[in-house]
């Protein structure tokens, strides 16, 4: 069973939230799913993932970042002006607010404060950076995660500064989506501290699951290998999923699951049961 919420943030933004496994809220651990760049909570496998972990004994929170570009239509990018203004620091802050809302009983009374984060693609990096700030996060799983936020060449940055924006093409929707200079400024201002992924991973010292498809063309598997290299091996699992790409052969709109994605769900479920029970 799913239930929708609207969470108002400290920045006067509204986060669209969908929860699953409401019957598990009071006494079971909480999993928070974090979508990636050009992603959203209802993309492809999102609702299926929520239902899966809800049925397997977790209270699951999925949500849209306020500046991910999704508006009232839920699955359409209609807020491109907000998408352009997004920053990594904003997403870290909003994930932290979701965590605090859960702990403070926003979704209902709880007796179990164990929290796991599950992030896909850029969402994996946001989970790792948020966990660096939040000791109440007990375990982190990242799927197809990036290992660096600064993904731009010097020539691209030069043009970005010159024009004040950077164009990104969404191959699925055929939309041209702009990124304002605020994102580049965030990287340059905070790259050495709160946006330092290497530091966040090396200091995590909590259970970490890394899962990555060996045919990922969007985020090459070498980035997963970099995350593993930085990680504390006493706390880390690394699973290479064969013959799949960035979304583990899952599509949007949702067309059903597949054997590889079910393998990934099983691996992730066991990881969180072992580390949040």
C-alpha positions, 0 to 999 in steps of 0.5 A, a space after each residue: 500500500 502506498 501513501 502520498 505526502 507533501 513535505 514543506 522544506 526550510 527553503 519554502 519548497 515542496 517535496 512530493 513524497 510517496 511511501 510504501 509499507 505503511 504497516 511497517 512504519 512503527 517498528 521496522 527499519 526505514 529505507 529512503 530511495 534517492 533518484 538521480 539526474 533527470 530521474 524522479 520517484 515514479 520513473 520506471 522501477 521506482 514504484 516497483 522498488 517501493 512495493 518490493 521493499 515494503 512487502 519485505 519488511 521496510 517502511 519505504 520513502 521515495 520522493 522528488 527533489 524540489 528542483 528535479 524538473 517534475 511538477 504536478 504531472 508527476 512523470 513529465 519535466 514541466 519545471 525546467 526553470 527550477 531544474 536549471 537552478 538545482 545544486 548538489 548542496 540543495 539536494 543534500 539539504 533536502 534529503 537530510 530534511 526527509 530523514 529528519 521528518 521521518 525521525 520526528 514522526 512526520 509520516 507517523 509514530 515510530 519506535 525504530 529509528 534505523 535508516 538506510 539510504 538507497 541511491 541510483 546514479 547521482 542519487 548514490 553520490 547524494 546519499 554518500 555525501 548526506 551520510 557524511 553529515 548524518 550519523 543516524 544513517 546506518 547503511 548506504 546502498 548505491 546503484 550505478 553511482 557516479 564517483 565524481 560530481 565535477 564531470 565537465 571539461 575546462 572548455 565546457 566550463 568556460 562556455 558555461 561561464 560565458 553563457 551563464 548556462 549549460 545545455 543538457 539533452 534528455 534523450 528520452 523526452 527530447 527536451 533541452 534542459 539547461 543548468 545555470 551557473 549556480 551548479 558550477 559555482 556549487 562544485 567550485 565552492 564546496 568541492 573540497 568539503 561537503 561535496 568531496 565524495 572521496 572524503 565522504 566514502 573514506 570516512 563512512 565506516 558504515 555498511 556500504 553496498 555498491 552495485 553496478 552494471 558491467 555495460 553501463 554507458 552512462 556511468 562507466 563501471 570504473 566509477 564503481 571501482 573507484 568508490 570501492 577503492 576509496 571504501 573501507 573494505 571491512 564494511 563494503 560489498 561490491 557487486 558487478 551485475 553482468 550484461 546490464 546497463 545504467 538502469 539494469 535493463 529497466 525502462 520507463 514507462 514500466 514494462 515489468 521486471 527482469 531476472 537481473 533486476 530481481 537479482 539486484 533487489 535480492 542482493 540489496 534486500 539481504 544487505 539491508 536486512 543484515 545491517 538494519 535488523 
